[in-house]
Amino acid sequence: MRIFHITGEQFKELSDMPAELPAHGFFWIGSGRREFEVQREAIQAGLQRWGSGGLVDLHVSDLLNNQLPSHFEDTSWYDMLVFRRLAATASGKALFVDDSHGTLASAQRALEAIDTSPVGFVVFDRVLLTVHPTDCMVREFFANRLAQQATEGDLRGTARLPASPADLMLRMVNHMVDSYLDLRRLLTRQLTTLQSELLNPKGHFHDWQILLSSRNTLHMLEDTCEDQRAAIQEWIDALDEWPNENNENGKRERELLRVRSRDVLEHIERVLAHVRRLESSAEAAVQMHFSALSHRTNDIMRTLTVLTAIFLPLNLITGIFGMNFDMIPLTHAVTGFWVALGIMATTGIGLGAFFWRKRYLGTHVRP
């Protein structure tokens, strides 16, 4: 568990929970899920000591639940947002490595590596409590980033640090949504690989399990984005119900929160729209695959039918001359065989030319 004191110009990490709130700024308590479970009594005591009020037991259970979907809940003394982000699993670390080979195996590995895990945010007036998965890099990223911004702000005479717990929460949520935006490039490339294999006229597609896995992944991402959108929309609605500020700084800060919230919502909708386009594209590729198979089958049947039509007169000629009669014309003639063979060749070539001119033997059928 890491505790930070953030003001408009300074960012400082504390070694332990202070006895009281500072005169300026706010506290950020960043805890792993297991650490939060072990130290929740100490955290609850610290929140009570600061006058922020403790967490509701049901919300504590929600923060410890690794399967909880994205959602928003509020009380009279704090707001809680649970937001699912991309899990940084061992296999998922290779998600954004550029794979120029575009093989089905790489597509399957990339799609199977996609997973999500929840991050909990509890927003008090002057305290932000975040509960992260064990492998989550969001806390470390923002700890280093805010420390760097504070250092650069000291050199420049100004700092762009969060002004409130809600501001910091929205920055972290926006960072997690950006990872979904980066994921679009990977999904597009891998789905394009699958579609190319699916629509290859010279290939035989047998990897239906990979395609099914990719469609299931897209469905999972769509459900995740819909939950995220609903959670952020509820947060925006709750933000509009906050008491009006009487000073200009408070009004400006409130408007900045609305702008950041709408920006996060717009990013989520972009990811959701892209996932739906990929789902539609994958479904269209499957339909085109079966349409191409049907068209190929029709071509084969048309060719076989034409060949049957060509050889049917030839079979008729051979059948006539094979009849057991003694007085068949050309039977006893010296050139009879060659005359019959010429008639058969002329008939076959003539019918073949006729069907070719009608394009019955080509790749396109004349309407």
N, C-alpha and C positions, 0 to 999 in steps of 0.2 A: 504494500500500500504506500502510495506517495501523496504527500500533501503540499500544495503550492499556495502561496499568497500572491494575488495578482491585483495590481492597481493600474491606474492609467499609464504609468511610466515605468513600473518595476515588476519583475517576475522573479520570485524567490521561492526555493524549495525549503520546507521546514522539516526538521528531524522528528517532530512529534506533534500531536494535536494540541494547539494552544488552549489556554484556559478560557479565553474569551475572544470574541470577534475583533478584528482590527478597527481602527477608526476610519480607515479608508480602504476601498477595494473589497475583494471577496476571496473566499477559500475555494480551491478545487481539490477534492479528494478523489484520486484515481486508484481504484482497487481491482485486483483480479477477482474472478468469481469465487474461487476457493478461499482467498484471503478475506473476502467480504463475509463468507459463511463463518469463518473462524473468528473474525473480529467484529461481527455485527453488534455485539453488546457494547463494545467500546465506542463504536461509531454512533450508536443510538444515544449513549450517554453524552458524547461530545455534542451532538446536535441539540440535545435537551439543555446542556450547559450553555450553549450559545444562544438559546432562546428561539431556535429555528423550529423546534418541534420534532418529535421522532417519526420514524417511518411506520406506516400501517403494516401489520403482520402479513396481510395478503400481498402487499406490494413487495415485501421482503421475499416472499415465496416466488413472486414473479421474477424478481431480479436474479434469483438462484436457478430459475428454470432455463435450461439450455435449449428447449424446444419451443419456447414461446414465440409467437409471431409478432411482427411489428404492430404496436398499438399505442394509444395515448390515454392516460387517465389523469384526473386532476382532483385536488382537495383544496380546502380553504387556505392551506399554508404551504403547499408545494405542488408542482406538476411533475408527472413521471412519463417519460417517453422511452419505449423500447424499440430499437431500430436494428434490423438484421443487416449485417455487412458481409462481404465476401470473406470466407474463412481462408486464412493463410496456412493451409495444410502443407505437408511435405510435397505432395504431388501438385498442389495448387501454386507453389512457388514458380513453377515453370509455365504458368498460364500465359504470360505476356512475352515469352521468348519467341522471336520471329522464326517460324518454321516455313522455309520457302519450298520444301519438298511437297507439301500438301498431300500427304498420304492418308489413307483411311485409318491406319493405326494411330498416327499422330492426332487425327480428329477425334478418335475414340478416347485417347488418353486425356486430351484437353477437356472434352465435354464431361468426362467422368470426374475430373478434378474439381469441378465447380461445386462449391458448397457454401452455405451461409451459417452464421452464428449471431446470436443477439448481443447487443450492447445496451445497457440500461443507463438512462440519464434521469436524475432526480434534481429538479431545479427549485432551489429556495431563493429567497430574496437576495441573500448574500453568500450562499453556499451552493456549489455544484458537486454532486456525488455521481461518479460514473463507475459502472461495474462492467468489466471487460472479460472476455474469454482469456484463457491462459496464454494462447498464442497470438493475442491481438497486439498489433504494432501501432494502433491508433494513439494510445496513451503516450508511448515513447516518442512517436513522431511529433505530437503537439508539444510535449515537454521540451524537446530540443528546438522546435520551431519557435515557440514563444520565448525561450531563453535567447535565441539568436536575434529575434525581433527586439527584445528589450536591450540587448547589447548594441545593436545598430541604432536603436532609438536614442541611447545615451550619447552616441557619437554625433548623431544628426540633431539632437536637441528635441526629438519627438519620437514617440513609439506608437505602433499600431496594435496595441494589445486589446483584448476583449474588455469591453466596458462593464459587462454584467455576466452572471452565470448563464443566462439565456443566450447571450451573444456567443459565448464559448461553445455552448451546446450546438448551436446552429452551424458554427464553423466546422465542428467535428462531424456532424451529420452530412454537411455538404462535401467534406473530404471523402466520406464513405460512399456517397452517391457517385462521386467522380470515378471511383474504381469500377462502378457498373458501366459508366460511360466508356471507359477504356476497354471494358469487356466486349463491347459491341464489335470492335475490330476483329477480335479473336473469333467470336461466334460467326461473323459474316464470312471470314476466310474458311473456317472449318465446314460450315454449311454449304459454301460454294464448292468445296472439294467433294462433299457427298453428292451434291446435285450433278456435278460433272461426271462422276462415276455412274450415277443413276441414269443419266441421259446419253451416255456414251454408246453410239450405235454399233460399235465393234466389240463392246464388252458385254459381259454377263454379270449383272449385279446380284450378289448373293448375301451381302452384309446387311440384311434387314435388321439385325439386332442393334447394329451401330446407329442406324437411322431411327429406330424406336427409342434408343437411349437419348439421342439428341433431341427428339421431340419431347420426351419426358423432361429433359433439362430445361427446355424452353417453357414448358408448362409450369415448372417449379419457379423459374424466374418471373414469369407473369404473375403468379400468385403472390410472390414476395413483393414485387413492385406495387401491386394493388393494395396490399396491406400497408406498405410504406406510404403510399399516397393518401390512404385514409387516415393514417396516424398524423401525418403532417397537416392535413386539412383540418383535423380536429384541434391540433395545436394552434393553427391560425385562427380558428373560431374562438378558442379560449383566450388567445392574445387580444382579440377585439373586445373581449368582455372585461379586461383588466381595467381598474380605475384610471380615470384620466389624470395625466400629470399636469401640475400647475405651473411648472417652470419650463423654460425653453429647452434646457438640456434634457429633461425627462421626455419631452415631446419628440425631440430629435432622436433620442435613443430608441423610443418606441417605434418611430417610423423606420429606423434602420433595421430593427428586428422584423418588421413586416416585410421590408424589402428582401432581407436574407431568407425569410421563410418562403416567400413567393418564388425566389430563385431556386431554392431546394426543391420545391414542388414542381417547378418547370423542368428541372433536370430529371426528376423521377418520371415525369410524363414522357420525356424524350426517350428514356430507356424503355419504358413500357411500350411506346409506339414502335420502337425498333424491334423489340422482341415479338410483337404481334406481326410485324411485317415479315420477320424471319419465319414465324409459324406459317403464315399464309404462303410464303415462297416455298417452304418445304412441302406443304400440302399440294401446291400446284405442281411441284416437281414430281411427286408421286403420281398424280393424275396424268401428267405428260408422259411418264414412264409407261404406264399401262396403255395410254393412247398410242404410243410408239410401238409397243408390242402388238397391239391390235392391228395397227397399220401394216406392220411387218408380216403378220400372219395373213392379212388380206392380200399382200403382194405375192406371198408364197402360193396361196391358193389360186390366185389369178394366173400365175405362171404355170402351175400344174394343170389348170383347166385348159389353157391355151395349148400346152404340149399334148394334152389328151385330144383336143380338137384337131391338131395337126396329124397325129398318128392314127386317128380313127379312120379316115379314108384309106390310108395305107393298109391298115388291117383288113378293110373291106376288099381292096384289090387282091391282096395275098389270099384272102379267103375264097374269092371267086376263082382264081387260077389254081387253087388247091382242091377244088371240087373234083370228085371222081367220075368225070365224064370224058369220053374219048374224043368228042367232036367240039372241044372248046377252041375258039380262034387263037392263033399264035402258039398253040400247044406243041404242034409238030413242026413249026417253022424253025429254021436255023437261027434266025435273029429274034425269035419270040421272047427269050429271056431278057435280051437287052432292050427291046421295046417296052416290056412291062416295067423293067427297072427304070427306064427313062420317064415313063408315065408317073411312076411313084415319086421319083426325084422332083419332077416338075410340079406335081401336086403338093409335095411337102414344102418346097421352096416358095411356091406361090402363096400357100396359106401362111407360111412364116412371115413373108414380106407383107402380106395383108394385115396380119395381127401386129406386126411391128409398126406399120404405118398408122394403125389405130392406137398405138402406144399401149397395147395390152401387155407387151413384153418389156416396157420401159418402167422407169421409176415414177412416172406421173401418168395418171389416167385421164384421157380426154373426156371432158364432161359431155 
